[in-house]
Amino acid sequence: MDRGGRNGAALQARRLGWLALFGYLHYVLLWWGDILFVYALCGLVALALRRLPVHAMVMAALVCFTVWDAATVASDLPSVAAEEAVRVGTASAGQRHLIEQQAARERTQAARELQQYRSAWPEQVLEKLRGRPQWPLEITLATWGETLPLMLIGMALYRSGLFAGAWPAARLRRIAWAGVGLGGAATLAVLAWVMPRKFPPQAMIAAIDGWLMLPHLAMALGYAALLVLAAPHFLATRIGRRLQAAGRMAFSNYLGTTLMLAWSAPWLKHFRQGPLEWLWRSLTEGRRLAMLRTSP
């Protein structure tokens, strides 16, 4: 039960169900790259695992994340090796054929997407509904091994008091140095390898999808520690308050992109939350919630 005596798990499941619908509509009506649907489905799994002890949650997340990363790296190795062999002139016939096939698929996909983007909006919507109505589910299946572990790690950090300022400053500084330092060093090492090769396509896909997953996790933890250290001072500044307001309207800002970032703070002077945050919560609770502020 939550503080209001309601079934918190059921309420959160309903909230995630509405988020999945918003995400699917975002995909159909606006953008192929929606992430809300992925978050909703992975969020339901995370909700089912919420009672795990913190240490067990972290271990499960790290094992899943590492295994997924290792499988991704292994699957990308033949393409990267073939691409490098073609570059230095030692490729076999099979390796050349592999790279030619991949390049042809990418050209075909790029041409198809360009044609779709140039068509009228109603045609784009119909093309998604007729041609790839299952695309958000495909994206979820292709990314859950990264998304779900990150959610679990975030849940564990929340339960451990990180975001409430319960961690000692010395520990936060160590995490910041280690995370940003080690993750940044690994990222620079990959950059040093791909830059002289003029950023080969297959290697870049492998780097983003696999090689840099663990370094980026380390850097994310380092950045989180830095933000917790900086928050008490940063939020007292004008730009800090603006960013805080933008965060409180993250859902609306995600769908409204850059325009919303400028008017988050003025909007919140008059309203309790962003328009889509209000709609989402009202649908979740099954009633029309108050929108206007009654006092400054």
Buried (B, 14 or more C-beta within 10 A) or exposed (E): EEEEEEEBBEBBBBBBBBBBBBBBBBBBEBEBEBBBBBBBBBBBBBBEBEEBEEEEBBBBBBEBBBEBBEEBBEEBEEBBBBBBBBBEEEBEEEBEEBBEEBEEEEEEEEEEEEEBEEEEEEEBBEBBEEEEEEBBEEBBEEBBBBBBBBBBBBBBBEBBEBBEEEBEEEEBEEBBEBBBEBBBEBBEEBEEEBEEEEEBEBBBBBBEBBBBBBBBBBBBBBBBBBBBBEBEEBEEEEEBEBBBBBEBBBBBBBBBEEEBBEBBBEBBEEBBBBBBBBBBBBBBBEEEBEBEEEEE
